[in-house]
């Protein structure tokens, strides 16, 4: 019979025993790193036994981490005696039939590739240095983006926004002009314009048609401006989101 599949609890317990004597903060970071490996594997549809096989023997990984910790100058003490963990029950092996050779199950672990890299041993000074480095990077990115936006982006953006805003008034002016032309062709047939004199029925008809054309042009321009404003708003929102992401 094959061995019982290994579990996450077994792997984490063996890893903790193999890391005994290392700094407690380092042990917590290593265990947290392997917790993330198990969580990612379970999300990908792997069983706990498959994840254990993929990671490798926790004792071998612990020895490698211990050697790296010693080489890095960490404060390593000899592991103390730890009480044995209760072994997980394994299925009993049925009696062999006469002449039958026992089946050898696969080894509990096969090292498939190198173990995942251990997290670095962090100290208070390194943590403070990383935080200060992150703040410095954000400050530099803020200065660069502020200069770029003020010098390169702001001018064209204001120009495009002004053109789009003025086009609203153009559309409104076209619609109002068309209404006035229609009113002039119907109500004031004797009114004289610089470009047309309303004396004949044909002149009345021309004024009304010109008013309809102006109103139609204003409505089409109004619709086009609406689409352009939506696109301009989306483009501005994406650019602002990119700025926030670059600074984060």
Long-range contacts (C-beta under 8 A, 24 or more apart in sequence): 1-91, 1-93, 1-94, 1-103, 1-105, 2-105, 2-106, 3-90, 3-105, 3-106, 3-108, 4-88, 4-89, 4-90, 4-91, 5-47, 5-48, 5-49, 5-52, 6-48, 6-49, 6-52, 6-53, 6-108, 7-48, 7-49, 7-52, 7-88, 8-38, 8-48, 8-51, 8-52, 10-52, 10-88, 11-38, 11-48, 11-51, 11-52, 11-55, 11-58, 13-85, 14-58, 14-59, 14-62, 15-58, 15-61, 15-62, 17-62, 17-79, 17-82, 17-85, 18-58, 18-59, 18-61, 18-62, 18-63, 18-65, 18-66, 19-62, 19-65, 19-66, 20-79, 20-80, 20-82, 21-66, 21-76, 21-77, 21-78, 21-79, 21-80, 22-65, 22-66, 22-69, 22-74, 22-76, 23-69, 23-74, 23-75, 23-76, 23-121, 25-121, 25-122, 26-69, 26-74, 26-119, 26-121, 29-119, 29-122, 30-65, 30-118, 30-119, 33-116, 33-118, 33-119, 34-116, 37-116, 52-109, 53-109, 53-110, 53-112, 54-112, 55-115, 55-116, 56-109, 56-110, 56-111, 56-112, 56-115, 57-108, 57-109, 57-111, 60-111, 60-115, 61-115, 64-115, 64-118, 65-118, 68-118, 69-121, 72-121, 74-121, 138-247, 138-248, 141-246, 141-247, 142-247, 145-243, 145-246, 145-247, 149-243, 153-239, 157-236, 160-232, 161-232, 164-225, 164-228, 164-229, 164-232, 167-221, 167-225, 167-228, 168-222, 168-225, 170-221, 171-218, 171-219, 171-221, 171-222, 171-225, 172-218, 173-218, 174-214, 174-215, 174-217, 174-218, 174-221, 175-214, 175-215, 175-218, 175-219, 175-222, 177-211, 177-214, 177-218, 178-210, 178-211, 178-212, 178-213, 178-214, 178-215, 178-216, 178-217, 178-218, 179-211, 179-215, 180-211, 181-207, 181-208, 181-210, 181-211, 181-214, 182-207, 182-208, 182-211, 182-212, 182-215, 183-211, 184-211, 185-211
